[in-house]
């Protein structure tokens, strides 16, 4: 887990006892440096205070500030139990944490200060951060995978295992950068999922970096980000497949050039294939297809159960695939006879499967049934302004 923590403001100061502040239990200030000429008046002990109300369970999201009382602050160092040094900002007699704390961790703050008699002394405070269970920490799963090469339509998909109610706080710590640079935006689909897409399809050859700096960021309702993650991926060739359900043809374009036209069949009446922009979600060299998974009962006349459908590529969550359909070759190019999938000959399906990667685009036209944003990677079925409206920061 990361050791970075954002801090804002300061809380009510709590003065720690001298015994707790001293490096050695029961001793007064620990001297350091050369002796200075004796100054008039009594020696006033230096005190180091903290803004946390309970040093035994410091909240990771609360502001944290240290203040030196009755002395001049020279330096202050804050260390985690593993020796990690945390960043902070010093302003006169105070030092404010500028990074982020880890839950369930021991820390020690050590200050060097000049006492009123001119002596340089060292003071310290030890504290422990609140312990969090996994039920209080939201973990981000990310697609694409690190190092993956994807198609130009691939959105960045971040899914959390716990709900995020403070979406704005999270989004402020989520960035996507690309080379070459391309404008884009986040869009929250619900409390568990947020996605990023550029204004238009990614440019072929783009390198993308996703930085989720979420460790210990409040998600709301007592939940915090569990881990910060950086995921880098690459955008490969621009494969865009244009399917016309009315003419029963698929045109295959790579980097803008038409490389093949393939006869196909799509959904018959009652099982109409959706028009709109779809994106390849996953691939299966062989997949069992059972009509019960799409709501067709086993005793329905339209029921099917095929164990070994070849070269299957999912394009919707609702069950639309592009796949080999040797049983419908006679209708491919002339009629729509499927239950919503796009059927090709085994030879054409194998050829398409071999060149296709996750994130490649399939643009469907020719039907009166429409895609939605939520159905698979349907992110391109909204104009950019409408998509951007789903950002918590819009």
VEXDREN-2710 file (C-alpha; in Angstrom, 1 decimal):
% VEXDREN-2710
k/r/px/py/pz
1/UNK/0.0/0.0/0.0
2/UNK/1.1/3.6/-0.7
3/UNK/2.2/5.9/2.1
4/UNK/0.8/9.1/0.6
5/UNK/-2.0/11.1/2.4
6/UNK/-3.6/14.4/1.5
7/UNK/-4.2/16.7/4.5
8/UNK/-6.3/19.9/4.8
9/UNK/-6.6/22.2/7.7
10/UNK/-5.8/21.5/11.4
11/UNK/-7.8/20.2/14.4
12/UNK/-7.8/21.2/18.1
13/UNK/-4.3/20.8/19.5
14/UNK/-3.8/18.2/22.3
15/UNK/-0.7/18.7/24.4
16/UNK/1.1/15.4/25.1
17/UNK/2.6/14.7/28.6
18/UNK/6.3/15.3/29.0
19/UNK/6.9/11.6/29.7
20/UNK/5.2/10.7/26.4
21/UNK/7.1/13.4/24.5
22/UNK/10.6/12.6/25.7
23/UNK/12.9/10.3/23.8
24/UNK/13.8/8.6/27.0
25/UNK/11.0/7.8/29.4
26/UNK/11.1/10.0/32.5
27/UNK/13.7/12.4/31.3
28/UNK/13.4/16.1/30.5
29/UNK/14.7/17.5/27.3
30/UNK/17.5/15.6/25.6
31/UNK/20.3/18.1/24.8
32/UNK/22.1/18.3/21.5
33/UNK/24.7/20.6/20.0
34/UNK/27.1/22.8/21.8
35/UNK/26.5/24.5/25.1
36/UNK/25.2/28.1/24.9
37/UNK/25.8/30.9/27.3
38/UNK/23.4/30.8/30.2
39/UNK/20.3/33.0/29.8
40/UNK/18.5/34.7/32.6
41/UNK/15.3/33.2/34.0
42/UNK/14.2/29.6/34.6
43/UNK/14.5/26.9/31.9
44/UNK/11.2/26.3/30.3
45/UNK/10.7/22.7/29.0
46/UNK/9.9/22.4/25.3
47/UNK/6.6/20.7/24.4
48/UNK/5.6/19.0/21.2
49/UNK/1.9/18.8/20.6
50/UNK/-0.3/17.1/18.0
51/UNK/-3.7/17.9/16.5
52/UNK/-5.0/14.4/16.9
53/UNK/-7.4/13.9/19.7
54/UNK/-6.4/10.2/20.3
55/UNK/-2.8/9.3/19.6
56/UNK/-3.7/5.7/20.0
57/UNK/-6.0/5.7/17.0
58/UNK/-5.3/8.6/14.7
59/UNK/-7.8/8.9/11.9
60/UNK/-6.1/8.6/8.5
61/UNK/-8.3/11.2/6.9
62/UNK/-8.2/13.8/9.6
63/UNK/-5.9/16.8/9.4
64/UNK/-2.6/16.2/11.2
65/UNK/-0.4/19.0/12.5
66/UNK/2.4/19.2/15.1
67/UNK/3.2/22.3/17.0
68/UNK/6.2/23.2/19.2
69/UNK/5.4/25.1/22.4
70/UNK/7.9/27.1/24.5
71/UNK/10.8/26.7/22.0
72/UNK/11.9/27.3/18.5
73/UNK/11.3/24.6/16.0
74/UNK/14.4/23.6/13.9
75/UNK/13.3/20.5/12.1
76/UNK/10.6/17.8/12.3
77/UNK/10.8/14.3/10.8
78/UNK/7.8/11.9/10.7
79/UNK/8.6/8.3/10.1
80/UNK/6.4/5.2/9.6
81/UNK/7.3/2.0/11.4
82/UNK/9.1/0.7/8.3
83/UNK/11.3/3.8/8.1
84/UNK/9.3/5.5/5.4
85/UNK/9.6/9.3/5.7
86/UNK/6.5/11.4/5.2
87/UNK/6.4/14.8/3.6
88/UNK/5.2/17.9/5.5
89/UNK/5.2/21.7/5.4
90/UNK/6.8/23.8/8.2
91/UNK/5.4/27.2/9.0
92/UNK/7.0/28.8/12.0
93/UNK/6.3/26.7/15.0
94/UNK/4.1/24.2/13.2
95/UNK/4.6/21.2/10.8
96/UNK/1.6/20.0/8.8
97/UNK/1.4/16.6/7.1
98/UNK/1.4/16.9/3.3
99/UNK/1.2/13.2/2.4
100/UNK/-1.1/10.5/3.6
101/UNK/-1.1/8.0/6.5
102/UNK/-1.6/4.3/6.3
103/UNK/-4.2/2.6/8.5
104/UNK/-3.0/0.4/11.3
105/UNK/0.5/1.8/11.3
106/UNK/2.9/3.0/14.0
107/UNK/4.5/6.5/13.5
108/UNK/7.0/8.6/15.3
109/UNK/7.4/12.4/15.0
110/UNK/10.9/13.7/16.0
111/UNK/11.5/17.4/16.4
112/UNK/14.7/19.3/17.0
113/UNK/14.1/22.5/18.9
114/UNK/15.9/25.3/20.7
115/UNK/15.0/25.8/24.3
116/UNK/14.8/29.2/26.0
117/UNK/18.3/28.7/27.5
118/UNK/19.7/28.2/24.0
119/UNK/20.1/24.5/24.2
120/UNK/19.0/22.3/21.2
121/UNK/16.8/19.4/22.4
122/UNK/15.0/16.6/20.7
123/UNK/11.3/15.8/21.4
124/UNK/9.2/13.0/20.0
125/UNK/5.6/11.8/19.8
126/UNK/4.6/8.3/18.9
127/UNK/1.1/7.4/17.6
128/UNK/-0.8/4.7/15.9
129/UNK/-3.4/5.1/13.1
130/UNK/-6.9/3.6/13.2
131/UNK/-7.2/0.0/12.2
132/UNK/-9.5/-0.7/9.2
133/UNK/-11.0/-3.9/8.1
134/UNK/-11.4/-5.0/4.5
135/UNK/-15.0/-4.0/4.8
136/UNK/-13.8/-0.4/5.2
137/UNK/-11.4/-0.3/2.3
138/UNK/-12.5/-0.1/-1.4
139/UNK/-10.2/-1.9/-3.8
140/UNK/-10.0/-0.8/-7.4
141/UNK/-10.0/-3.4/-10.2
142/UNK/-8.9/-2.0/-13.5
143/UNK/-9.3/-2.9/-17.2
144/UNK/-7.3/-2.9/-19.4
145/UNK/-4.6/-5.0/-17.7
146/UNK/-1.1/-3.7/-17.2
147/UNK/0.8/-4.0/-20.4
148/UNK/-2.2/-5.1/-22.5
149/UNK/-2.5/-4.0/-26.1
150/UNK/-6.1/-3.0/-26.8
151/UNK/-8.3/-1.6/-29.6
152/UNK/-9.1/2.1/-30.1
153/UNK/-12.5/1.8/-28.5
154/UNK/-11.4/0.4/-25.2
155/UNK/-12.6/2.5/-22.2
156/UNK/-10.7/2.5/-18.9
157/UNK/-13.0/0.6/-16.5
158/UNK/-12.5/0.9/-12.8
159/UNK/-14.7/-1.3/-10.5
160/UNK/-14.7/-1.1/-6.7
161/UNK/-15.6/-3.9/-4.3
162/UNK/-17.3/-1.4/-2.0
163/UNK/-19.6/1.6/-2.8
164/UNK/-18.0/5.0/-3.4
165/UNK/-20.4/7.7/-2.3
166/UNK/-17.9/10.6/-2.3
167/UNK/-17.2/10.3/-6.0
168/UNK/-15.7/13.7/-6.3
169/UNK/-13.0/13.0/-3.7
170/UNK/-12.0/9.8/-5.6
171/UNK/-12.2/11.4/-9.0
172/UNK/-9.8/14.2/-8.0
173/UNK/-7.2/11.5/-7.4
174/UNK/-7.8/9.6/-10.7
175/UNK/-5.9/10.7/-13.8
176/UNK/-5.4/9.3/-17.3
177/UNK/-2.6/10.6/-19.4
178/UNK/-1.8/9.5/-23.0
179/UNK/0.9/9.9/-25.6
180/UNK/0.0/11.5/-27.9
181/UNK/-2.3/13.6/-25.6
182/UNK/-6.0/13.1/-26.1
183/UNK/-8.9/14.8/-24.2
184/UNK/-11.2/12.6/-22.2
185/UNK/-13.4/12.3/-19.2
186/UNK/-14.6/10.0/-16.4
187/UNK/-18.2/8.8/-16.2
188/UNK/-19.7/7.2/-13.1
189/UNK/-22.2/4.4/-14.0
190/UNK/-23.0/3.7/-10.3
191/UNK/-21.4/3.6/-6.9
192/UNK/-19.2/0.7/-7.9
193/UNK/-18.0/1.5/-11.4
194/UNK/-16.5/4.5/-13.2
195/UNK/-15.0/4.6/-16.7
196/UNK/-12.9/6.9/-18.8
197/UNK/-13.0/7.4/-22.5
198/UNK/-11.4/10.0/-24.9
199/UNK/-13.5/12.4/-26.9
200/UNK/-13.1/10.2/-30.0
201/UNK/-11.6/6.8/-30.4
202/UNK/-8.0/6.4/-29.2
203/UNK/-5.4/7.1/-31.8
204/UNK/-3.7/3.9/-33.0
205/UNK/-0.3/3.6/-31.3
206/UNK/-1.2/5.6/-28.2
207/UNK/0.4/4.8/-24.8
208/UNK/-1.9/5.3/-21.9
209/UNK/-1.2/5.6/-18.1
210/UNK/-3.9/5.3/-15.5
211/UNK/-2.9/6.7/-12.1
212/UNK/-5.4/5.9/-9.3
213/UNK/-4.0/7.7/-6.3
214/UNK/-6.7/6.4/-4.0
215/UNK/-4.9/4.9/-1.0
216/UNK/-6.6/6.2/2.2
217/UNK/-8.8/8.7/0.3
218/UNK/-12.3/8.9/2.0
219/UNK/-15.0/7.2/-0.2
220/UNK/-17.7/8.2/2.2
221/UNK/-19.7/6.3/4.9
222/UNK/-16.5/5.3/6.7
223/UNK/-14.9/3.6/3.7
224/UNK/-11.5/4.5/2.3
225/UNK/-9.5/3.7/-0.8
226/UNK/-7.5/0.5/-0.1
227/UNK/-4.6/0.9/-2.6
228/UNK/-3.2/3.2/-5.2
229/UNK/-2.5/1.7/-8.6
230/UNK/-0.8/2.7/-11.8
231/UNK/-1.7/0.8/-14.9
232/UNK/0.0/1.4/-18.3
233/UNK/-1.4/0.0/-21.6
234/UNK/-1.0/0.4/-25.3
235/UNK/-3.5/1.0/-28.1
236/UNK/-2.8/-1.1/-31.2
237/UNK/-4.0/-1.0/-34.7
238/UNK/-7.4/0.7/-35.3
239/UNK/-9.7/-2.2/-36.1
240/UNK/-13.3/-1.0/-36.8
241/UNK/-15.9/-3.5/-38.1
242/UNK/-19.0/-2.0/-39.7
243/UNK/-22.0/-4.3/-39.6
244/UNK/-25.1/-3.6/-41.7
245/UNK/-27.9/-5.8/-40.5
246/UNK/-30.0/-4.7/-43.5
247/UNK/-27.5/-5.7/-46.2
248/UNK/-26.2/-8.7/-44.1
249/UNK/-22.6/-7.6/-44.6
250/UNK/-19.6/-6.7/-42.4
251/UNK/-16.8/-4.5/-43.6
252/UNK/-13.5/-4.9/-41.8
253/UNK/-11.3/-1.8/-41.6
254/UNK/-7.8/-1.6/-40.2
255/UNK/-6.2/1.8/-39.8
256/UNK/-8.8/3.2/-42.1
257/UNK/-8.3/0.7/-45.0
258/UNK/-11.0/-1.8/-46.0
259/UNK/-9.4/-5.3/-45.8
260/UNK/-12.3/-7.6/-46.2
261/UNK/-16.1/-7.7/-46.7
262/UNK/-17.8/-10.7/-44.9
263/UNK/-21.3/-12.0/-45.4
264/UNK/-23.1/-12.3/-42.0
265/UNK/-26.4/-12.9/-40.4
266/UNK/-27.8/-11.1/-37.4
267/UNK/-31.0/-11.4/-35.2
268/UNK/-34.3/-12.4/-36.7
269/UNK/-37.6/-10.8/-35.8
270/UNK/-38.2/-11.0/-32.0
271/UNK/-34.4/-11.2/-31.5
272/UNK/-33.3/-8.1/-33.2
273/UNK/-29.6/-7.2/-33.0
274/UNK/-28.9/-3.8/-31.4
275/UNK/-27.7/-1.0/-33.6
276/UNK/-25.0/1.3/-32.2
277/UNK/-21.4/1.2/-31.3
278/UNK/-20.1/-1.9/-29.5
279/UNK/-16.7/-2.9/-28.3
280/UNK/-15.1/-6.4/-28.1
281/UNK/-15.2/-7.3/-24.4
282/UNK/-13.7/-10.8/-24.4
283/UNK/-12.8/-13.7/-26.7
284/UNK/-13.3/-17.4/-26.5
285/UNK/-11.8/-19.9/-29.0
286/UNK/-14.7/-22.2/-28.0
287/UNK/-17.7/-21.4/-25.8
288/UNK/-20.9/-23.1/-24.8
289/UNK/-24.0/-21.1/-25.6
290/UNK/-27.2/-21.8/-23.7
291/UNK/-30.4/-19.9/-24.3
292/UNK/-31.3/-19.9/-20.7
293/UNK/-28.5/-17.4/-20.0
294/UNK/-30.4/-14.9/-22.2
295/UNK/-33.8/-15.6/-20.8
296/UNK/-35.1/-18.3/-23.2
297/UNK/-36.3/-21.3/-21.2
298/UNK/-35.2/-24.8/-22.0
299/UNK/-38.8/-25.7/-23.0
300/UNK/-39.2/-22.8/-25.4
301/UNK/-39.3/-23.6/-29.1
302/UNK/-36.5/-21.1/-29.6
303/UNK/-34.3/-22.8/-26.9
304/UNK/-30.7/-23.8/-27.8
305/UNK/-27.7/-25.3/-26.1
306/UNK/-24.5/-25.6/-28.2
307/UNK/-21.4/-26.8/-26.4
308/UNK/-18.7/-25.8/-28.8
309/UNK/-19.4/-22.5/-30.6
310/UNK/-16.1/-21.5/-32.1
311/UNK/-14.3/-18.1/-32.4
312/UNK/-16.8/-16.3/-30.1
313/UNK/-16.3/-12.6/-29.2
314/UNK/-18.6/-10.9/-26.8
315/UNK/-19.9/-7.4/-27.7
316/UNK/-22.6/-6.9/-25.1
317/UNK/-23.3/-7.9/-21.5
318/UNK/-26.7/-9.0/-22.6
319/UNK/-25.4/-11.9/-24.7
320/UNK/-24.6/-10.7/-28.2
321/UNK/-21.5/-12.3/-29.7
322/UNK/-19.8/-12.4/-33.1
323/UNK/-19.0/-16.1/-33.7
324/UNK/-18.8/-19.0/-36.2
325/UNK/-22.2/-20.2/-37.2
326/UNK/-21.7/-23.0/-39.8
327/UNK/-25.4/-23.9/-39.4
328/UNK/-26.5/-20.6/-41.0
329/UNK/-24.0/-20.3/-43.8
330/UNK/-26.8/-20.5/-46.3
331/UNK/-28.5/-17.4/-44.9
332/UNK/-25.3/-15.4/-44.4
333/UNK/-25.3/-12.5/-46.7
334/UNK/-29.0/-12.8/-47.4
335/UNK/-31.2/-13.1/-44.3
336/UNK/-31.2/-12.6/-40.5
337/UNK/-31.8/-15.9/-38.7
338/UNK/-29.9/-15.7/-35.4
339/UNK/-31.1/-15.1/-31.9
340/UNK/-29.2/-11.7/-31.9
341/UNK/-25.6/-12.8/-32.4
342/UNK/-23.7/-12.0/-35.6
343/UNK/-23.0/-15.3/-37.4
344/UNK/-20.1/-15.9/-39.8
345/UNK/-18.7/-18.9/-41.6
346/UNK/-16.1/-20.8/-39.6
347/UNK/-13.4/-19.7/-42.0
348/UNK/-14.3/-16.0/-41.8
349/UNK/-14.8/-16.2/-38.0
350/UNK/-11.4/-17.7/-37.5
351/UNK/-9.8/-15.1/-39.6
352/UNK/-11.5/-12.2/-37.8
353/UNK/-10.9/-13.8/-34.4
354/UNK/-7.1/-14.0/-35.1
355/UNK/-6.8/-10.3/-35.8
356/UNK/-9.2/-9.0/-33.1
357/UNK/-8.2/-7.7/-29.7
358/UNK/-10.2/-6.5/-26.7
359/UNK/-11.3/-2.9/-27.4
360/UNK/-11.8/-3.2/-31.1
361/UNK/-14.9/-1.4/-32.4
362/UNK/-18.0/-2.9/-34.0
363/UNK/-20.4/-0.3/-35.4
364/UNK/-23.9/-1.8/-36.1
365/UNK/-26.6/-0.2/-38.3
366/UNK/-29.7/-1.4/-40.0
367/UNK/-32.1/-2.2/-37.1
368/UNK/-34.5/-0.2/-34.9
369/UNK/-33.2/-1.6/-31.6
370/UNK/-30.6/0.5/-29.9
371/UNK/-27.5/0.0/-27.8
372/UNK/-27.2/1.7/-24.3
373/UNK/-24.2/2.9/-22.4
374/UNK/-24.6/0.2/-19.7
375/UNK/-24.7/-2.8/-22.0
376/UNK/-21.1/-3.9/-22.2
377/UNK/-18.6/-1.3/-23.2
378/UNK/-21.4/0.9/-24.6
379/UNK/-19.5/4.1/-23.8
380/UNK/-19.6/5.4/-27.3
381/UNK/-23.3/5.5/-27.6
382/UNK/-23.4/9.0/-26.2
383/UNK/-21.9/12.2/-27.4
384/UNK/-18.9/13.5/-25.4
385/UNK/-20.8/16.3/-23.7
386/UNK/-23.4/13.8/-22.4
387/UNK/-20.8/11.4/-21.3
388/UNK/-18.8/14.1/-19.5
389/UNK/-22.0/15.0/-17.6
390/UNK/-21.5/11.7/-15.7
391/UNK/-18.3/13.0/-14.1
392/UNK/-18.5/13.9/-10.4
393/UNK/-16.5/17.0/-11.2
394/UNK/-18.6/18.2/-14.2
END
